[in-house]
Amino acid sequence: MHLLNVQDAVTHHHRVATEYYVVLAGEGEIELDGVRHPARPMSAFLIKPGCRHRAIGDLTVLLVSLPAADDTDEYFDA
């Protein structure tokens, strides 16, 4: 579990991890496989393995990763 302050993240995906984002503060969007979804406090997002995703805007997010976050399972788009 991580508390993240995100400002316009880079698109990436995970091959193994499933992530859950819960927006605690701020407003913006969460992009999932190219589709943007409004993000505001108490919005929640399920991000399955293989889903290319990023946060857009200035957001504070509670991130839960199953299994635990592993930098070797983070793949960035070119």
VOPAGU-2260 file (C-alpha; in pm, 1 decimal, decimal comma):
REM VOPAGU-2260
SITE   aa  ch    i         X         Y         Z
SITE  MET   A    0       0,0       0,0       0,0
SITE  HIS   A    1     139,6     341,1     -99,1
SITE  LEU   A    2      31,0     701,6     -64,3
SITE  LEU   A    3     125,7     881,3    -386,4
SITE  ASN   A    4     123,7    1242,8    -492,5
SITE  VAL   A    5      90,6    1220,1    -869,7
SITE  GLN   A    6     139,0    1495,7   -1124,0
SITE  ASP   A    7      90,4    1384,8   -1483,2
SITE  ALA   A    8     234,7    1032,9   -1469,7
SITE  VAL   A    9     385,8     849,0   -1766,1
SITE  THR   A   10     181,0     571,4   -1930,0
SITE  HIS   A   11     290,0     227,1   -1811,4
SITE  HIS   A   12     157,0    -120,0   -1733,9
SITE  HIS   A   13     228,5    -419,7   -1512,8
SITE  ARG   A   14     238,5    -778,9   -1631,9
SITE  VAL   A   15     168,0    -932,1   -1290,4
SITE  ALA   A   16      25,6    -676,3   -1047,6
SITE  THR   A   17    -333,8    -570,6   -1009,6
SITE  GLU   A   18    -360,2    -216,7    -874,5
SITE  TYR   A   19    -638,3     -33,0    -698,6
SITE  TYR   A   20    -630,0     347,3    -697,8
SITE  VAL   A   21    -842,3     545,9    -452,8
SITE  VAL   A   22    -825,0     921,3    -509,5
SITE  LEU   A   23    -799,4    1101,8    -176,4
SITE  ALA   A   24    -746,4    1460,3    -295,4
SITE  GLY   A   25    -719,5    1667,2    -610,1
SITE  GLU   A   26    -892,4    1646,8    -944,8
SITE  GLY   A   27    -786,1    1512,3   -1279,5
SITE  GLU   A   28    -824,2    1196,5   -1479,8
SITE  ILE   A   29    -713,2     835,2   -1477,1
SITE  GLU   A   30    -638,0     701,1   -1823,7
SITE  LEU   A   31    -696,8     327,3   -1869,7
SITE  ASP   A   32    -601,5     179,0   -2209,4
SITE  GLY   A   33    -641,1     520,7   -2372,4
SITE  VAL   A   34    -980,3     603,7   -2218,0
SITE  ARG   A   35    -985,9     893,4   -1971,7
SITE  HIS   A   36   -1204,8     877,2   -1660,8
SITE  PRO   A   37   -1274,9    1170,5   -1426,3
SITE  ALA   A   38   -1087,6    1142,6   -1097,2
SITE  ARG   A   39   -1189,8    1331,8    -785,2
SITE  PRO   A   40   -1185,2    1250,3    -412,6
SITE  MET   A   41   -1325,9     904,5    -336,8
SITE  SER   A   42   -1308,8     788,1    -700,4
SITE  ALA   A   43   -1176,6     432,6    -718,8
SITE  PHE   A   44   -1017,4     246,0   -1009,7
SITE  LEU   A   45    -930,8    -120,3   -1066,7
SITE  ILE   A   46    -625,0    -160,1   -1291,3
SITE  LYS   A   47    -573,4    -515,4   -1413,4
SITE  PRO   A   48    -241,4    -657,2   -1538,4
SITE  GLY   A   49    -166,3    -543,9   -1894,2
SITE  CYS   A   50    -382,0    -230,1   -1872,3
SITE  ARG   A   51    -182,5      73,6   -1983,5
SITE  HIS   A   52    -255,2     349,3   -1736,0
SITE  ARG   A   53    -155,1     687,2   -1599,9
SITE  ALA   A   54    -285,7     962,6   -1374,3
SITE  ILE   A   55    -339,7    1307,0   -1525,7
SITE  GLY   A   56    -355,4    1617,2   -1306,8
SITE  ASP   A   57    -250,9    1677,1    -948,9
SITE  LEU   A   58    -382,7    1387,7    -738,9
SITE  THR   A   59    -318,6    1224,3    -403,7
SITE  VAL   A   60    -385,6     853,6    -448,5
SITE  LEU   A   61    -393,5     556,3    -214,8
SITE  LEU   A   62    -248,2     273,7    -424,2
SITE  VAL   A   63    -292,1     -90,2    -331,3
SITE  SER   A   64     -91,9    -341,4    -536,7
SITE  LEU   A   65    -148,6    -718,2    -535,9
SITE  PRO   A   66     101,7    -872,6    -519,9
SITE  ALA   A   67     314,4    -605,0    -354,6
SITE  ALA   A   68     459,6    -339,0    -585,8
SITE  ASP   A   69     775,3    -450,5    -764,6
SITE  ASP   A   70     978,5    -214,4    -984,4
SITE  THR   A   71    1070,1    -505,2   -1214,7
SITE  ASP   A   72     697,1    -534,7   -1304,2
SITE  GLU   A   73     671,1    -178,5   -1437,1
SITE  TYR   A   74     686,5    -133,7   -1815,0
SITE  PHE   A   75     683,0     214,3   -1969,1
SITE  ASP   A   76     555,3     297,2   -2316,7
SITE  ALA   A   77     817,7     439,3   -2549,1
